Amino acid sequence: MSKSYDGVHSVVEDLNLDVRRGEFLSLLGPSGSGKTTTLMMLAGFETPTQGEIRLDGKRLDDKPPHQRDIGMVFQNYALFPHLTIAENVAFPLSVRRVSRAEQKVRVKRALEMIELPHLANRRPAQLSGGQQQRVALARALVFEPSVVLMDEPLGALDKRLRETMQYEIMRLHRELSLTVVYVTHDQAEALTMSDRVAVFSDGRIQQAATPSELYENAQNAFVANFVGENNGLTGRVVSANGEWATLALSDGSVIRGRCEQGLRAGDDAMLALRPERAHIAGADSTHADEHSNVVQARVEELVYCGDHHRVHLKLGSRDSLVVKVPNTQRHALPAAGSTIEIAWRHDDCKILAMMAPKSAPAIAPTTPPSPSLISTAPAGAN
């Protein structure tokens, strides 16, 4: 499936993705990456330029939004200010010509589900942001859709309320066995809530996998840098044998790690290393062994973060490195300006090709086990 507004530049390109029944799939990416356009095509507010969408095996992209059996939750809630909460929730049922008696039963059940039955006669302006978001959820679920689409639904909430609503949505997904496609640019939110995450960049899926697979085994440099915090140390590949590679860093250090397929000796590459996977060699009686990389670095700054300290380091004149040190009395902190050894295990880092997202080939997302509820296919696919 592809989408272009001018016939030249693709906003979404060759999207090929399956969503299984009951799955919580997040579309994650920076602004302009194509994730919201993809959601709008699923909802019917945008039409694919090429390709097709199928819901439970039936063609969907030729149907208007109200005939797609899909619920939609928007970032700005989109509640009708002149209607009561009960009337807002009942609106999708009235459009579908559900009887008034059935509407009353379903609205009552939906408001109980979000724990707001006592607010049925209030209007949206009389509710808090979190309460309005719950009403928007109830409205999307009241007609029992096959799929619920959510477009950054928590973006307007403060941090604490946002976290509360994350767990509320996760509870509803679990209890109602919902199929959810969720758009966000917040990688922590995607990792927390999702069964699977599709990472978008420049209209293409760079990788689609479980949260742990994305974090632990990024397929390219964009995913490694976008999902979670990453130390992106640069260098040149000395040797590569398919599973492992050796990389010479800019300061002359030579390290070993898991590697991206297709890397060859002489390629420019990036070492992906999470800050919590590195440690100060010798601290707390922890020593590097034959399975560890060891580099020397100069301590630039120590930052207190409550449950941990961030140690900012410099390797040579170009690369920077951050190490997270747990805030316990057993971990001695180095002095700013000192030179120390930093170590990490070979299998805790990955060596990835240096490439811009635009030039990266589309990475086929992992296909979930059948049955798939939603399928998108590029032009010409059967």
C-alpha positions in Angstrom: 0.0 0.0 0.0 1.3 3.5 -0.9 0.2 7.0 -0.6 1.3 10.1 -2.5 -0.3 13.5 -2.6 1.5 14.9 -5.6 2.2 11.8 -7.6 5.9 12.1 -7.1 6.8 11.9 -3.5 5.4 9.0 -1.4 4.2 9.7 2.1 3.8 6.0 2.7 5.6 3.6 0.4 5.2 -0.2 -0.2 3.5 -0.8 3.1 3.0 -4.6 3.7 1.8 -5.3 7.2 -0.5 -7.9 8.9 -2.2 -7.3 12.2 -3.5 -10.4 14.0 -6.8 -10.5 15.8 -6.5 -9.3 19.4 -3.1 -7.7 18.8 -2.0 -4.3 20.2 0.2 -2.9 17.4 1.9 0.5 17.7 3.0 2.6 14.8 6.0 4.5 16.1 8.1 7.2 14.4 9.0 10.9 14.2 6.7 13.5 12.8 6.2 13.1 9.1 7.3 9.5 9.0 3.9 8.2 7.6 2.4 6.6 10.7 -0.7 8.9 11.0 -1.3 8.8 7.2 -1.3 5.0 7.5 -3.9 5.1 10.3 -6.0 7.5 8.3 -6.0 5.1 5.3 -7.1 2.3 7.6 -9.9 4.5 9.0 -11.0 5.6 5.5 -10.2 9.3 5.9 -7.4 8.9 3.3 -7.4 6.7 0.2 -4.4 4.7 -0.8 -2.8 5.7 -4.1 -1.8 2.1 -4.7 -2.5 -1.2 -3.1 -5.3 -2.4 -0.9 -6.5 -3.0 2.7 -8.3 -6.1 3.9 -10.2 -6.6 7.1 -10.8 -10.3 8.0 -10.1 -11.1 4.3 -12.6 -8.6 2.8 -11.6 -5.6 0.8 -11.8 -2.5 2.9 -10.3 0.4 1.1 -13.3 0.8 -1.2 -15.7 1.5 1.7 -16.4 4.8 3.5 -15.4 5.2 7.1 -18.8 4.5 8.6 -19.0 1.1 6.9 -15.6 -0.2 8.0 -16.5 -1.5 11.5 -13.6 0.5 12.9 -13.6 2.6 16.1 -11.4 5.8 16.2 -9.9 7.7 19.1 -8.4 11.1 18.2 -5.8 13.1 20.1 -8.2 16.0 20.7 -11.0 13.7 21.8 -13.4 15.2 19.2 -16.4 15.1 21.6 -19.5 17.1 20.7 -19.6 20.0 23.2 -23.4 20.5 23.0 -24.2 16.8 23.8 -24.1 15.1 27.2 -21.6 12.4 27.9 -24.3 9.7 27.4 -25.3 11.3 24.1 -21.7 11.5 22.9 -21.2 7.8 23.6 -24.6 6.9 21.9 -23.7 8.8 18.7 -22.1 5.9 16.8 -25.1 3.8 17.7 -27.6 6.3 16.4 -25.7 6.6 13.1 -26.0 2.8 12.8 -29.8 3.0 13.5 -29.6 1.0 16.7 -32.9 1.1 18.6 -33.1 3.6 21.5 -33.6 0.8 24.0 -30.5 -1.0 22.8 -28.6 2.3 22.8 -29.4 2.9 26.5 -28.2 -0.6 27.5 -24.9 -0.3 25.5 -24.2 3.3 26.7 -24.7 2.3 30.3 -22.4 -0.7 29.8 -19.7 1.5 28.1 -19.7 4.1 30.8 -19.5 1.4 33.5 -16.5 0.0 31.6 -14.6 3.3 31.9 -15.9 3.9 35.4 -17.8 7.1 34.7 -21.5 6.2 34.8 -22.1 9.0 37.4 -21.1 11.6 34.8 -23.6 10.5 32.1 -25.6 13.8 32.2 -22.6 16.2 32.2 -21.1 17.9 29.1 -17.5 17.5 27.9 -16.5 21.0 29.2 -17.4 19.8 32.8 -14.9 16.9 32.6 -11.1 16.8 33.1 -8.8 15.9 30.2 -8.5 12.3 31.5 -12.2 11.9 31.8 -12.8 13.2 28.3 -10.3 10.7 27.0 -12.1 7.9 28.7 -15.4 9.1 27.1 -13.7 9.1 23.7 -12.6 5.5 24.3 -16.1 4.5 25.3 -17.6 6.1 22.2 -15.1 4.2 20.0 -15.9 0.9 21.7 -19.7 1.2 22.2 -20.6 -0.3 18.8 -18.2 -3.3 19.4 -15.9 -2.6 16.4 -13.5 -5.2 14.9 -10.6 -2.8 15.3 -9.9 0.3 17.3 -7.6 2.9 15.9 -5.9 5.5 18.2 -4.1 8.6 16.9 -1.8 9.8 19.7 -4.7 9.7 22.1 -2.6 10.7 25.2 -0.6 13.5 23.7 -2.6 16.3 25.4 -2.3 14.8 28.9 0.3 15.5 31.6 2.9 12.9 32.4 1.1 11.3 35.4 -2.3 11.2 33.8 -0.7 9.9 30.6 0.8 7.0 32.5 -2.5 6.3 34.2 -4.4 6.2 30.9 -1.7 3.9 29.4 -2.6 1.3 31.9 -6.4 2.0 31.5 -6.1 1.3 27.7 -4.0 -1.8 28.3 -6.7 -3.1 30.7 -9.4 -2.5 28.2 -7.4 -4.2 25.5 -6.8 -7.2 27.7 -10.3 -7.5 29.1 -12.2 -7.0 25.9 -9.7 -8.8 23.6 -9.5 -5.7 21.4 -7.5 -5.4 18.2 -5.7 -2.0 18.5 -3.6 0.0 16.1 -2.0 2.8 18.0 0.0 5.8 16.6 2.6 7.5 18.8 5.9 9.3 18.6 6.7 8.4 22.2 9.0 5.3 22.1 8.6 4.6 25.9 4.8 4.6 25.4 5.1 2.1 22.5 7.4 -0.2 24.4 5.2 -0.2 27.5 1.8 -0.8 25.8 2.4 -2.9 22.7 2.5 -6.5 21.7 4.4 -5.4 18.6 5.8 -2.1 17.3 6.3 -1.0 13.7 9.0 1.7 13.5 8.4 4.2 10.6 10.8 6.5 8.9 10.3 8.3 5.6 7.1 6.4 4.8 8.6 3.0 5.3 8.6 0.4 8.1 12.2 0.1 9.2 11.4 -2.8 11.6 8.3 -4.4 13.1 8.9 -6.6 16.1 8.1 -7.1 19.8 9.3 -4.3 22.1 12.1 -6.5 23.5 13.3 -7.5 20.1 13.3 -3.8 18.9 15.3 -2.8 22.0 17.7 -5.7 22.1 18.2 -6.4 18.4 17.7 -3.3 16.2 17.9 -4.1 12.5 19.5 -0.8 11.5 21.0 2.4 12.8 17.8 4.4 12.7 15.9 1.9 14.9 18.8 1.7 17.3 18.9 5.5 17.7 15.1 6.1 17.8 14.0 3.3 20.1 15.4 3.9 23.6 18.7 5.6 24.5 21.7 4.5 22.5 25.4 5.2 22.5 26.2 5.4 18.8 29.9 5.0 18.5 31.3 5.3 15.0 34.1 3.4 13.3 35.2 1.1 10.5 34.6 -2.6 10.2 37.9 -4.6 10.5 36.3 -8.0 10.0 32.8 -9.6 9.8 31.7 -13.2 9.6 27.9 -12.9 9.4 27.1 -13.1 13.1 30.0 -11.2 14.7 32.1 -8.3 13.6 35.1 -6.3 14.8 35.0 -2.5 14.7 37.9 0.0 15.0 36.5 3.1 16.8 37.6 6.6 16.0 39.9 6.7 19.0 41.8 3.5 17.9 40.0 1.1 20.2 39.0 -2.2 18.7 35.8 -3.8 19.9 33.7 -6.9 19.0 29.9 -7.3 18.8 26.9 -8.8 17.1 26.5 -7.4 13.6 23.9 -6.5 11.0 23.7 -8.9 8.0 25.7 -7.7 4.9 28.4 -5.8 6.8 31.9 -6.2 5.2 35.4 -5.3 6.2 36.1 -1.6 5.3 32.4 -0.5 5.8 31.7 2.6 8.0 29.6 1.4 10.9 28.0 2.4 14.2 28.2 0.5 17.4 24.8 0.4 19.2 25.3 0.2 23.0 22.6 0.9 25.6 23.9 3.0 28.6 22.8 0.5 31.2 24.8 -2.3 29.5 28.2 -0.7 30.0 29.9 -0.4 33.4 33.0 1.1 35.0 35.6 -1.7 34.9 36.7 -2.6 38.4 33.8 -0.9 40.2 32.1 -3.0 42.8 34.6 -5.8 42.1 33.3 -6.1 38.5 36.0 -6.9 36.1 36.1 -7.3 32.3 36.7 -10.9 31.0 37.5 -12.4 27.7 33.9 -11.8 26.5 34.0 -8.1 27.2 35.1 -5.0 25.3 37.2 -2.5 27.2 37.8 1.1 26.2 39.5 4.1 28.0 37.4 7.2 28.4 37.7 10.6 30.1 35.0 11.6 32.6 33.3 14.8 31.4 30.4 15.1 33.7 28.4 13.3 36.4 24.6 13.9 36.5 22.4 12.8 39.5 19.1 11.3 38.3 17.7 9.9 41.5 17.7 6.2 41.0 20.9 6.3 39.0 23.9 8.5 38.0 24.7 9.4 34.4 28.4 9.3 33.7 29.2 11.3 30.5 32.5 10.3 29.0 34.6 11.2 26.0 36.4 8.6 23.8 39.3 10.3 21.9 38.3 13.6 20.4 35.1 12.7 18.6 32.8 10.0 20.3 30.8 10.5 23.5 29.5 7.8 25.7 27.0 7.7 28.5 27.0 5.0 31.3 24.2 4.6 33.8 25.4 3.7 37.3 22.8 2.5 39.8 22.4 4.8 42.8 23.7 2.5 45.5 26.4 2.8 48.1 28.2 -0.1 46.5 29.0 1.9 43.3 31.9 4.3 43.7 31.7 7.2 41.2 34.8 8.4 39.3 35.9 12.0 39.5 35.3 14.5 36.6 38.4 14.8 34.5 39.7 11.3 35.4 40.4 8.6 32.8 38.8 5.3 33.5 38.1 2.0 31.8 34.5 1.2 30.5 33.6 -2.4 29.7 30.6 -4.2 28.2 30.0 -7.7 26.9 30.3 -8.6 23.2 26.7 -9.7 23.0 25.4 -6.6 24.7 26.2 -4.4 21.6 25.5 -4.5 17.9 27.5 -3.2 14.9 25.2 -1.6 12.3 25.8 -0.1 8.9 25.9 3.7 8.7 23.1 4.7 6.4 20.5 7.5 6.1 16.9 6.3 6.5 16.0 7.5 3.0 18.5 5.2 1.4 17.7 2.2 3.6 15.8 -0.5 1.9 12.4 -1.4 3.2 12.7 -4.0 5.9 9.9 -6.6 5.7 8.0 -6.6 9.0 7.7 -9.9 10.9 4.4 -11.5 9.9 2.4 -12.4 13.0 0.9 -15.9 13.4 -2.5 -16.4 11.7 -5.2 -15.4 11.7 -4.5 -11.9 10.6 -7.4 -9.5 11.0 -5.9 -6.5 9.0 -3.7 -6.9 6.0 -2.2 -4.1 3.9 -0.5 -5.0 0.6 1.5 -3.0 -2.0 0.3 -2.5 -5.5 0.2 -5.8 -7.5 0.3 -8.0 -4.4 -2.1 -10.9 -4.3 
